[in-house]
C-alpha cells in the first residue's frame, strides 16, 4: 500500500521562504506568517507513524503539487497541509485530491473553508442552534461604525481566517467601541482580511479533540486551559504570545489540564456543544473544537479546527496529542487511528498494518 503525506514545512530562512512562495501569506514584518506550517520533526513523526501501513510519499503542498500528487499512485493521502494564503487555503489540497479521485483524510473542502472563516462558521453554528459568542464582522474600514452599535463589550478581535493564533494578540482585547475600532483598523491593514469582533466570555476555556464519523464519533478527554500558567497579568487567552513566545522550548510553560478537573455535568455540556459543532459543520475523521463558558456557565463554541495541530512533543502543549495521551493513545497510534477512520469511511473496511511492520 502507498500513502501520501501532504504538508507545508516552515522555511528555515528568508531565502528559502522566497524560494517556496512567490506570494507571501502575510505582509513583511508580521512575524507569524508561517506559524501554522510544520517543523521537519512533526512531518517526520507523522511519516514514521504511517509507514506501518506501507510506503509513504512525501508531498509538500507548494509549486507543482497537483502534478506530483497525480503521479504519486497513492491509495490514501494523509492531509496536514495548511495552504499558503486566503480563506480557501486549507481546502486546496483536498479539492485537488477530489479532482484527481484520490482518497484523503479529514474534512472536505467545504467544511475546511467554512470552518477557517470564523464568522461564516459562527453563522452556521448559530443557524443550527449551537451556542456561540455574539460577534460583529468588519470587512473594510467603512464597516468600523458597526462596532459602535454592537452589543459585544468587552470584546476580543481576530483576523477572520487565520489559525494557530496568528494575529491574535493580548492587544486585541477591547473594552470599548473606540478601542475595538482602533484595533480593527490595525488588523485590517496588517492582515489584509476581515476582522471578527467577538464578545469576550469570562469563564473557563476548553478544547475538545474529536475523532470518528457518524455513530462512531467520540470525544477524547477534555482539556482545560490553566491561565495561572501564563505570566502574571496576562489576559486569559491562548493567543500568539502564549503559543509561540511564552511557550518557547525549555520555558516549562504548562497550560493544559487534561483531563479537565471540572464537574462531570460541566464536562458533558462542553463535550456536547463541541460534538454539535463538529456535526453542524460536517467535520470528518477528526477535529478540535474550542469552547468557552459565558458569565452564566453556558458553553459557547469559539472556533472549530478540522485540521488540528499535531506536534509530537507533549511538552509543546499541542492539544490533540495531549488529549490522546490522556486517553492512553500514543502519538503513532493517534496518526494511525485517524488513517484507519478515514479508510473505513471510504471503503467500509478495516485498514490493516503490514505484517512485517506489525
N, C-alpha and C positions, 0 to 999 in steps of 0.2 A: 504494500500500500504506500502511496505517496501523499504527503500532506504539505501544504504550503503555509508559510507564516508571513502575513502581511504586517508591516510595521513602519514606523518613522523613527529614525535614530537621531539623537541630538548631535549637532555638529560639534567638533572639537575646537574649531577656530572660526574666525571671521572669514578666512579664505575658503574653508570647507563649506560654510554657510552660503557664500556666494556661488560656489560650485553647485550646491544642491538645489538652490532656489533662484529663479530669476525674478520672482515677485515675493519679497519677504512678507510673512504673515502679519507683521506689526511695523509701525513706523520705527526708524532707527532710534535707539536710546530707551525704548520702553523696558528693556532688561528682562522681560519674561516671555519673549517670543516663542521659545522652544520648551516652555515648561511642561507641555503635555507630551512631548516626544520622549522616547525611552532611551535609557542608557544601554550600552552594549551588554552589561551584566544581566539586565532584565531580558533582553532579546535572547541571549544565550541560554538563560534559565528556562524560558518557555520552549525553545527549540529542543533542549535536552529532555524536557518532560514529554514532548510529543514523539520523540524517537522510539518510545515503547511500541508505537503503532506501525512504524515503518520509516521510510526515508523522509527527510524534511528538506524542503526547498525554501531558502530564504528569499523573500521578495520585498525589498524596500520600496515603499509606495511613493516613488518620485520618478521623474523623467518618463521613460518608456515602459512604465509599469504595465499598462494594458497588454502590450506585446509580450512582455516576459511572462505575464500570467497566462496568456493564451498558449504559450509554448511550453508551459511547465508540466502539463499532463498530470495534474494532481487530482486526487479523489475528493479532497476536502481542504478548504482554506481556513486556517485559524486567523481571524482578523483582530488585530490590535492597532491598526493604523488610524491615526487621528486626523490626517489630512493637513493641508497647508493653510488655507485661509477661507473665510466666508462662511455663511450659515449652513452650507451643504457639504462642508469638507468631510465630516465623519461618514456621510452617506456615499461618498465617491467610490470607495473600494467595493462595498457590497453591490452598488449599482453596476459597476464594471463586471463583477463576478456573475451577477444575474444575466447581464447581456451575453456573457460567454457561456452561460449554462453551467457554471461551476458552483458547487455547494460551498457554503461558508458558515462559520459560527456566528452567533449573535443575532441582533435585531436587523430588520430590513431597512432599506434606505429611508422610507417614510418615517418610521419611528425614530431613527437616528437624527434626521433633520428636524423633526418637531421637538424632540427632547433637547436638542442642542440650543434651540431658540427658547430662552427661558420664558418669555412672555407667551409665545404660542403654546408651549407646554402647559402653562398655568391656565390659559383659556380652555384648553381641552379638559384639564382636571376639573375646573370649576363647572363646566358644562356636564361632566359626568358625576358631579356631586362629591368629588374628592376635596377635602378641606385644603386650602392653600392660602397663604397670606395675601391680604389686599395689596394691590400694586397699581402703578401707572407706568406707561411706556413712553419714553421720549425718543422719537426717531430723528429729530432735527432740532436746530436751535429755535425754530418757530414754535416748537411744542413746549418750551420751557414753562410757559404760562400755566399749563395744566398742573404743574407741581404746586402752584399756589392754591389750587382748588382741591387737590387730592386730600383725602382724609386717611393719611397713612403715617402720621408722625408720632414718634420719631421713625425715621426711615433709614434704609440701607440701600446703596446703589451698586449696580453691577453692569458691566458690559453684557449685552444681550446674548451673545453666542460664543463666549469663551468658556474654557474648562480649566481644571487644575488650579483654580483660584487666580487665573490671570486677570489683572485689573481689579482684583478685589482686595482693597487695602483698608487698613484701620481708618484711613482718612475718608472712607466712603460713608461713614455714619453721618446722618444729617438730622439734627434736632428740629430744624425749622425749614419752611419752604425756601427761604433765601439761601440757606446753606445747601439745600438739595439742588437748587437751580445752578449755583456756582459749581458744584461738584459735577453735575450732569454735563454742563458745558465743557468742563475739562475732559471728562471721559469721552464725550463725543469727538473731540478733537484728537485725543490721544489714541483711541482705539478704532475710530472711523467706522462705527456701527451704533445701532440704537442702544439706549441705556434703560435698564429696568430699575425703577424705584419701588421698593417693597417695604411694607410695614415691618419694623424691627420687632420681632417677637421676643418677649423677655424670659421665656422658660428654657429648660434644658434642651440641648440639641443631640440628636441621634443620627446614626446612619445604619441602614438595614441592607445587608447583602442578600440577594435573592437568586436562586437557581431553579431551573426547570421550566416546564411548559404544561399548560392545561392542569389536569388534576395532580400532576407530579410536582408542581411548583412548591418550593419551600423556602423559608427564611433561615439563614444561619443566625447564630447568636447575635443579638443586638449590640451595637457599640454606642456608648455614650461618650461625648467629648468632655474631658475633665479640664475646665477652664483654669483651675488652680495650677495646672502645669505650664500655663503661659506666663510671660514676665509680668511682674506686678504692675497693675494699672492698665493692662491690655484689654481692649474690647473683646468680649467673648464671641469671637467668630473664627472659623478656620479659613482665614484669608491667606494671601500670598506670603505675608511675613511668617505666619505660623507654619506653613507647609515648606517654604523654601529658604527662609532666612534663619528663624529661630531653631528650626529643626535641621540644622546643618550636621554633617557627620561628626559623631563624637559629642554632640551637645547634650545628649541624655534627656532630651525633651520627651515627656511622657504624657500624652493627652488622650489616649484611647483606653477606655474602661470596657473590657469585654470578657464575659457577658456584662451588660449594663446592670448595675446594682440598683434596680428600681423595683417597685411593687409589681407583681405579676399583672394586675389589671392595666397598669401603665404600659408594660411591655406588650401586652396583647393589643392594646389600642394603637401603639406605634407601629407594630408589625402589620396590623390590619389596614391602616391607611397606606402603608408602603406597598402592600400587595395590591390594594385597589389602584394605586397609581401605576404600578407595573402592568396591570391588565388594561387600564384605561388607555395607556399609550401604546399598547401592543408589543411590549418587550418580549424577547425570546431568549431562551437559554440562560441568560444571566443579566443582572443589572444591579446597581446600587442606588438606594433612594435615601435622600437626606430629609429628615423630619425635625421640626422644632415645635415646642409647646408654646401656646399663646398664654395670655395672662390668666385664663381660666383652666389651664392644664389640658387644653384640647390639642391633639397632634395635628400639625399642618405640614403638608409637603412643601419643601423648599425647592428641591431640584431632583431630577431623575437622570441617572448616568447609565445608559445602556452599554457603554464602553468603559468599564471601570479600570482604574489603575491597579497594577499587579506587581509592585516591587517585591522582589524575593526576600529582602532583608526585613524581618518583622520589626526591627528597631527603627525602621524608616517611617513607621506609622502609616503604612499603606493599608487601607481599611479592609478590602476584600480578603487578602491573605491573612490578616489578623482575625477576622471573623471565622474564616475556615479553620485556622489553628485552634480557636476556642471550641470548634465542633469536632476536633480530633482529625482534621483533614490537613495533610501536609501540602507543601507547595506543588510538588509534582502531581499529587493526586487531584488537587484543585484544577489544574490545567487539563488533566486527563478527563476529569468528570465533566467539564464544560464541553470537551470534544465529544464525549460519549452522548451527552444530552443532545447536541446538535445532530450527530449522526443518526440517532434514533428518530429525531424529528423528520429527517429527510427520508429515511429508509424503513422505519418501523422495526429495525433490527438492532441488536446489541453490537457494539464495536469491540472486538477482542484485540488484545495485545499480541504481538508476535511471540511465538513460543520461545524463541531464543532470547528475547528481551525479558520475558516474564521470569 
